[in-house]
């Protein structure tokens, strides 16, 4: 059994129009929502084998806030391919994980994160189960697949879905 945890970064700050998208930090609301998520993560005693984090400032800041509430993992990898990734790119990253890893958290961006969650839950169905997958969203999925390379060959089950 494998677990996949997807977290969409918290709300970014758009006040400095000279910053590149990748350089935008969290907004005040984003930091607040990240702390709410951190409290939830702490409450459920969430831990994972590895964290795959987009290289953007807002994803790094979201991750640091979460880690301040709960030591989720010591194995943190900044993965440049997560930034602006489509769901198929994210799926490829997950399928490349070694089989010794049983659970992973991926912190990234929409629409890739929402599309990946939909694909893992519904397959190639074009419908969405989400009315909205807002910033600071946290979803946990479970699959009976024993090897990451098989991820998506059967639908995952929903374990938790949290939004601020």
Secondary structure as GFF3:
##gff-version 3
##sequence-region A 1 164
A	DSSP	beta_strand	2	8	.	.	.	ID=ss1
A	DSSP	three_ten_helix	21	23	.	.	.	ID=ss2
A	DSSP	alpha_helix	28	43	.	.	.	ID=ss3
A	DSSP	beta_strand	50	53	.	.	.	ID=ss4
A	DSSP	alpha_helix	57	69	.	.	.	ID=ss5
A	DSSP	beta_strand	76	78	.	.	.	ID=ss6
A	DSSP	three_ten_helix	80	82	.	.	.	ID=ss7
A	DSSP	alpha_helix	87	95	.	.	.	ID=ss8
A	DSSP	beta_strand	103	108	.	.	.	ID=ss9
A	DSSP	alpha_helix	112	122	.	.	.	ID=ss10
A	DSSP	beta_strand	138	143	.	.	.	ID=ss11
A	DSSP	three_ten_helix	148	150	.	.	.	ID=ss12
A	DSSP	beta_strand	157	162	.	.	.	ID=ss13
###
